[in-house]
Amino acid sequence: MTEPVDIEALEWFVRLREEPADAEQRRAFAAWLATDPEHGAAFARAEALWNRFDAVEPEFRRLRRAGRLGRRDVLLGGLAAALAVPAGYVLYNRQLLFATFRTAAGERASFTLEDGSRVELGSASAMTTDFSPGLRRILLLQGEGFFEVAPDPARPFVVDAAHGRTRALGTAFDVKVTDETVAVAVVEHAVDVAVPDAPPLTLQAGWQVSYGPAGLAAPVEVDTGIVQAWRRDRIVFEDVPLADVLRELQRYRRGRILLMDTDIGNMPVTAVFETRNVDAALATIAATLPVRVVDGRLIAFVYGR
């Protein structure tokens, strides 16, 4: 049976997600968090449940379209129903259950594949291999991977991520999945990047291209040292919006980072952070930008001052 504290946390989650958080509401939320240490843990569970909402969302959306539920009812009802889903039942991406290689938050690891190719996975990453006599296929499910491909003219080496495919042309390259966007950067030689309904794009060393639901973006020239900084436990930002910086730092933190004031999300950030100490990075952001970080046991909340 759902605990009252979980229902309260769901209420707060939906309220903060669906309504602009003014100063009075932020104070009320902070007071609720401070009342009981369990409140922070319950809010973290509500956030995690959102990632599994797709299992129950379609029925609630149907009811809403029929006029039988409001938006708030849809979100609360769906999240509450998700409480009943077994913890081991990964709904948001079943393929993650069968990932051949994976890393935890804050971890990176290197692997040698059966063909001699080398792969380094970044934080919170997962991939599956599918090698056959005619094709060497990698499915990058989440996170980031750096690929150094062993030559084999008879078997192309491809990396599938989201709705696109990167084919190695004797090369070393980086593929990163962020939400619905995939970025491909070439360090040596070249790759072909293909998405549905578009001709393949040949990308040379020193260039990066992104793709997503809108298709391929225009290629941009990049510093390959910055692209590979994560392999040295660093991430480099040059005039990157704060919201994107926090989203990237989230990949290296076992707890959550929640941006509570969306109006500060566009503030540019230029910095180099150690990936092994995300809390120090958050402290630096709070010290150099007009933002405030409230760090709980499981969640770091970022507010405007």
Protein Blocks (a to p, Z undefined) as FASTA:
>chain_A
ZZfklmmmmmmmmmmmmpccdfklmmmmmmmmmmpmklmmmmmmmmmmmmmmmmmmmmmm
mmmmnopacfklmmmmmmmmmmmpcfklcfklmklmmgfbdcdehiacddddfkopacdd
dehiaddddddfkbccdddfbhcddddddddfklccdddehjbccddehiadddddehjb
ccdddfbhcaddddehiacddddehiacdddfkopaddddddfklmmmmmnopacdehia
fklmmmmmmmmpfbdcddfblklmmpccdddddfklmmlmmmmmmmmpccdddddfkbcc
dddZZ
